[in-house]
Amino acid sequence: MYEKDPVKIFVVEDDPAYTKFLKYVLGLNPDYEVEYYTTGKDCLANLYKNPAIITLDYSLPDMPGEKVLGQIRGHDPNINVIIVSAQEKIHTAVELLKSGAYDYISKDHETKERLLNSINNARNKTSLIKEIDHLKKEISEKYEFEKSIVGTSPAIRRTFALLEKAVQTNISVSISGETGTGKELVAKAIHYNSKRKSKPFVAVNIAAIPRELIESELFGHEKGAFTGAVTRRIGKFEEAEGGSIFLDEIGEMDLNLQAKLLRVLQEREVTRIGGNQVIKLDVRIIAATHKDLAEEVKGGRFREDLYYRLLGLPIMLPPLRERGNDVLLVAKHFLDQFATENQMRKFKITPEAQEKLMQYPFPGNIRELKSIIELSAVMAEDQEIRPQDISFNSTARMESFLYQEMTMQEFMYRIIRHFLNKYDNNVLEVAKKLDIGKSSLYRYLKEMEEAGI
């Protein structure tokens, strides 16, 4: 929770007796920093001090309360102005509240209690606004390109260049790349560095939503639209109004829904299921997939017109194995993050452990590296990551040797060794699987034994 700061309050009151009363009441709270003024002019001249709350007497000697209120609102509409008045005309109170006053309090026997409650509520409102602003600032800083996407390789630098272009306009963005390359992170970086950063970022994983529910999830529905629709539901597109919607795994969407999505994108409007109201949309589209959508179009599994509508600015995220020393930079980033979250001293990675990381292809990319590094931190002794602390558990380990630099003969030996392990050293079965003669396989085995492989 955002910590509450001392609250600066201006009291604008020309009645000495009532000012004395307010000094006593407000002086009971040590968190209040109170300044007192007897004229509207003096109050306005000191607005540069940025008070959070102003209690304003409606009947001042130099200018009417509504005029002072108007000038305060013109200076800073976030200042909470509480009108305190001896007159009780309802029409006046309503007009002042319409003009932006936070509250209107009549001077009577209940003034003390009402004023304290109003100031406390205004203080909570101000604290909430500060907290929201603080969180927005934190989010913006978190998703700065250089902070959220770690790396210095030429491949990732090309990505940075495209991201810089993406935030300058509202063009749709299509992000592609292998699973685990950080597509949602990039989508958030685009949103929180754009002019839409103060508006919602809504992420939808198309693959994770049952087919029969996804239309309602995206476009919403009216009460009674179908069995189980007991209330109105606002869809994700409406939730993202003014901001960005991230359609992850868009390649998993079925053709029927693709047609409906295309219409929404073309018309920039949506109609809830079971409803007639057309709702205009101002939403930026960011789509992502690990599939090759061009190939999906050729195969008839993805609409060509929707493909071009979504394509916009294409950003292809490089796999981790093509990012060179970024592997070590990202690993160090995750280690530091893990240490901070668990209140531990920072870790070091030994040169031997670094070499082990660099030799591995990371088929699961960034997501896999994070998992491996966190486990290595748990297994490590003395905050030092050694080779034995690093475990690779990828389902794609079979082809990991393909990313190492070896001679053709060494590759061949590794392939044979893999199949021998897979088929419990059954030479006849391996010879059959590799389509080589049994005598050739025995010769290779002898050479492998001599080479120590």
Salt bridges, closest charged atoms under 4 A:
ASP5 OD2 - LYS130 NZ 3.60
GLU13 OE1 - LYS107 NZ 3.19
ASP31 OD2 - ARG123 NH2 3.49
GLU33 OE1 - LYS8 NZ 3.68
GLU35 OE2 - LYS8 NZ 3.72
GLU35 OE1 - LYS49 NZ 3.14
ASP57 OD1 - LYS107 NZ 3.87
GLU110 OE2 - HIS109 NE2 3.79
GLU138 OE2 - HIS134 NE2 3.34
GLU144 OE1 - LYS147 NZ 3.75
GLU146 OE2 - ARG157 NH1 3.12
GLU178 OE2 - ARG321 NH2 2.47
GLU184 OE2 - LYS188 NZ 3.74
GLU215 OE1 - LYS260 NZ 2.92
GLU217 OE1 - ARG233 NH2 2.80
GLU217 OE2 - LYS236 NZ 3.67
GLU222 OE1 - ARG232 NE 2.94
GLU222 OE2 - ARG272 NH1 2.86
GLU238 OE2 - ARG272 NE 2.88
GLU239 OE1 - LYS236 NZ 3.83
GLU249 OE1 - HIS290 ND1 2.86
GLU252 OE2 - LYS291 NZ 3.25
ASP254 OD2 - ARG211 NE 3.55
GLU269 OE2 - ARG263 NH2 3.54
GLU269 OE1 - LYS280 NZ 2.78
ASP282 OD1 - ARG196 NH2 2.69
GLU295 OE2 - LYS298 NZ 3.61
GLU296 OE1 - ARG301 NE 3.04
ASP305 OD2 - ARG303 NH2 2.80
ASP326 OD2 - ARG323 NE 3.09
ASP336 OD1 - LYS332 NZ 2.85
GLU374 OE2 - LYS370 NZ 2.65
GLU384 OE1 - ARG386 NH2 2.95
GLU429 OE2 - LYS433 NZ 3.93
GLU447 OE2 - ARG443 NH1 3.55
